Amino acid sequence: MLLAAQTAVREPVTAAVLLRDAAGLTGLAALGAVLFGAEYAWTPVVGWPAVTLFAAPDPAGVGGWLLAPPDGRAAAWTAAALLVAGATGYAAAGPRR
């Protein structure tokens, strides 16, 4: 995965960036399962990066956490918040039926 990410961008991708992005996307998948059901849990995971890629660049903001540099504190906090919210929501409610 690290090699694929390295070839996709011009800047070096670190393991910390991959861990941060994986945590945030996992949280989005869990939130998607809670909100949309298991069948459509993938929609936030695909939708957020799609909007991030086509919207105005904001890597320092909350919306651009996937594209933020490795030392971006807002990106790390956003990914952590998504992971905690997704895990908590999924543990409390489970997937929507």
C-alpha positions in Angstrom: 0.0 0.0 0.0 2.9 2.3 0.8 4.4 1.7 -2.6 1.1 2.4 -4.4 0.7 5.7 -2.4 4.3 6.7 -3.2 3.8 6.3 -6.9 0.5 8.3 -6.9 2.0 11.5 -5.5 5.1 13.5 -5.9 5.9 14.0 -2.3 7.1 11.1 -0.2 4.3 9.3 1.7 5.2 8.2 5.2 3.7 5.4 7.2 2.2 8.0 9.6 0.2 9.5 6.7 -1.1 6.0 5.7 -2.0 5.2 9.3 -3.8 8.5 9.7 -5.7 8.1 6.5 -6.6 4.5 7.1 -7.9 5.4 10.6 -10.1 8.2 9.2 -11.4 6.1 6.3 -12.2 3.2 8.7 -14.2 5.6 10.8 -16.0 6.8 7.7 -16.8 3.2 6.8 -18.2 2.5 10.3 -20.3 5.7 10.2 -21.5 4.7 6.7 -22.6 1.3 8.1 -24.5 3.0 10.9 -26.1 5.7 8.7 -26.7 3.8 5.4 -26.5 0.1 6.3 -23.9 -2.4 5.5 -24.8 -2.4 1.8 -23.9 1.3 1.3 -21.2 1.6 4.0 -18.7 2.3 1.2 -20.4 5.6 0.1 -18.7 8.0 2.6 -15.3 6.2 2.0 -15.6 6.9 -1.7 -17.5 10.2 -1.4 -15.2 12.1 0.9 -12.1 11.6 -1.2 -14.0 12.4 -4.4 -15.2 15.7 -2.9 -11.7 16.4 -1.6 -10.1 15.8 -5.0 -12.6 18.0 -6.9 -13.1 20.8 -4.3 -10.8 23.7 -3.8 -7.6 22.6 -2.1 -7.6 22.9 1.7 -5.0 20.6 3.1 -4.7 22.5 6.3 -8.4 22.4 7.0 -10.7 19.7 8.3 -12.1 18.8 4.9 -8.8 18.2 3.3 -7.3 15.8 6.0 -6.6 13.1 3.4 -4.3 15.5 1.5 -2.6 17.1 4.5 1.1 16.8 5.1 2.4 14.3 7.6 2.7 17.0 10.4 -0.8 18.3 9.9 -2.4 18.4 13.4 -5.9 19.2 12.1 -5.7 16.2 9.8 -4.7 13.9 12.6 -7.4 15.2 14.9 -10.0 14.9 12.2 -9.0 11.3 11.4 -9.0 10.4 15.1 -12.4 12.0 15.6 -13.8 10.1 12.6 -12.4 6.8 13.9 -13.8 7.4 17.4 -17.2 8.5 16.1 -17.4 5.6 13.7 -16.3 3.0 16.3 -18.6 4.4 18.9 -21.6 4.6 16.6 -21.1 1.1 15.3 -20.6 -0.4 18.7 -23.7 1.4 20.1 -26.1 0.9 17.2 -24.6 -1.6 14.7 -25.3 -1.4 11.0 -28.6 0.0 9.9 -31.1 -2.6 8.7 
